[in-house]
Amino acid sequence: MVRLSLVLAVAVVMFSMSACTSDPVAPTDAELLAKSCAGERLDVCEPYAFAIVTAGAITPDMLRVGDLIADARVTASLTTCGADSPAAHSVRIDALANVAAPDGGTSQRSFFLLDREDTDRDGEIDVTVPSPFDTGVPPSTLVTLRFTPRIDVTVTLPDGTPQVRSCNGASFEVPYTTGERYLVGVDGGV
């Protein structure tokens, strides 16, 4: 009986140690970019397609929700494979907010704000657009802006059929507080 317990204890310890040492460490975003730029295919990303957003912002602070007359400056910085990238990357911007759930709790909801392409492929997006905070985004709320690089690459399958494959790279997140709700007819709107 003691011998069986000892064997079982040793087996459990050995299994625990092997589980700890065999866990692969997830590669960093920089390592994934280096692999992609070396011509390696990553999961759903074709070679040279992976990118990283390293910075992003929407200014001014506290844009009023629903004030589509107000201008917003949108900036984002990307690290890509440069001229080796198969096409220009775009950056999708979402606002993540905690909203009331039907059960009385809260849940995180994603609100699409806009998508802009790095047309000159220099790794910088700097545009002025109408405020992207439409009436669906919660007013006077701390949200998280998520900037996600994206690229569509057309590949040819073995049977000659073209297929578009999308690659989302590494996102950048930053907090942002939305302003009050813009009231049409009260705040100067029609």
Number of C-alpha atoms within 10 A of each C-alpha: 6 7 8 9 10 11 12 12 12 12 12 12 12 12 12 11 11 11 10 10 10 8 8 7 7 8 9 10 15 13 11 20 25 17 16 23 20 13 15 17 16 16 7 12 21 22 20 24 32 30 32 25 23 16 16 23 22 21 14 13 12 16 25 22 23 22 22 18 10 15 15 20 15 20 18 23 21 28 19 25 21 17 11 14 20 16 17 20 27 23 27 18 27 21 25 20 19 16 15 12 11 8 7 7 9 12 12 12 16 17 18 18 16 16 14 18 17 19 13 10 17 14 22 18 20 15 12 12 14 13 23 24 25 19 15 10 23 22 21 15 16 17 23 18 25 23 30 25 30 26 23 19 18 13 13 10 9 7 6 8 8 11 12 11 13 15 20 20 25 21 22 21 19 14 13 20 17 20 19 16 19 19 15 11 8 8 10 8 11 7
